[in-house]
Amino acid sequence: MYYRRKILIVTKTYPSISTKYKETVCTAGVLLDDDETPLQWIRIYPIRFRDLNSDQKYKKWSIISAEIKKDEKDYRQESYKINDESIQVIRQTKTDNNWEERKSFLFPLKFESVNDIQGKGKSLGLIKPKTIKRSYLQEDDRDWKPKQQAILDQGDLFEPSADIEKIPYKFGYEFTEFGDINHRYSIIDWEILQLYRNCR
């Protein structure tokens, strides 16, 4: 059963190709109670973002209201399914006083380390790195795989084929956390892939 809840949007991924939903975007954020107190990190999908009505297309750092339910097929505690047709954008959070409002949502859910996140059985979390060593990119396939392209090419009289550009690079960063432990993670945020397109 779906329940209507408030969510602070923190990030969303570049559109991916789904055999069931054709095109979908995964979004991560913070689940809030009715009074906008932060409760936990949350992952919501599927969201057919480009098919949403213009007043439903949320920006990062928006607070939305939507119908969600726990995804029982996903072992990750933070994974929820969303009825994307139910999305309502409530407001955009402020950046005054050095992001004071946004920090008030995030910092209560901060972890000490990546190991702390994993040790508590979480798949999402926020930490403060000791040092960001570098960002990097590596070449990727320049074209969608045949099965993916076939899904994109599907359409009917009322729905033209989707046009999602395949980004031929993967992006990531390396950082050190306290205790001098090194980490290397990919960046799949929509914004960095759009930045590539803008700078190209």
Disulfide bonds with the S-S distance in Angstrom:
none
